[in-house]
Amino acid sequence: MTKETNKSDALKKELQTSADKYKQQLEDDLNHSVDDIKRIGKYSLILGAASLIGYAVVRYFTDEDGDKETIREREKDARPTIIEELVKAGTEIGAVYLLSFAKSKLKDYIKDLTKLENNDNGLTSGTHTEENRGD
């Protein structure tokens, strides 16, 4: 009877160890998936904010009545001051910078999304390790 009890205890311990191992792997995969989702959400938020700011800048310089005539075209006859010119130049530079920033973040987002899809399609080893995550 002791031999069967020892065998049963050994089998139970082996099964428990195996279950703990799989549970740990599932928890690790879940944690990495949550991290990936957080990163994608952060990039989406940044892209949305950059797009919103770009839209606000464009709306600021267009007529609110839906006219295609811009403030610049209406004031073409008026002689602008140096401060107005500096503000216009700064705004244009800012808009270009924001669009460049949005483009950069969009490229990063697409790269991360592609990497995530490759992981989901089984192109990597199947478990997320620090080596194949690229962080």
C-alpha positions, 0 to 999 in steps of 0.5 A: 500500500505504501508503494502505491501511495508513494507512486500516487504522491509522486504523480500528484506532485508531478502533475502539480508542478506541470500545472504550475509551470503552465499557469506561470506561462499563461500569466507571463503571456497575459502580462506581455499581452497587457503590456502590448495593449497598453503600448498600442493604446499610448501610441493611439492616444499620441496620434489622436492628440497630434491629429487633434492639434493639427486639426485645431491649427488648420481650423484656426486659420480658416474662416468659421463660416465655411468660406474657403478664404483664409485669414491670410488671404483677407489680410493680404492687403494689410501690412503685417507687423513683425510680431504677426509674421513671427507668430505665423512662421512659428505656427507653420513650423509648429504644424510641420513639427506636429505632422512630422511627430505624428508621422513618426509615431504612426510608423512606430505604431505600425511597426509594433502592430506588425511585430505583434501580428507576427507573434500572433501568427506563430512566426516566433517561438510562441512564448514571449521572451525579452529577446523576441519582444524587442524592448 
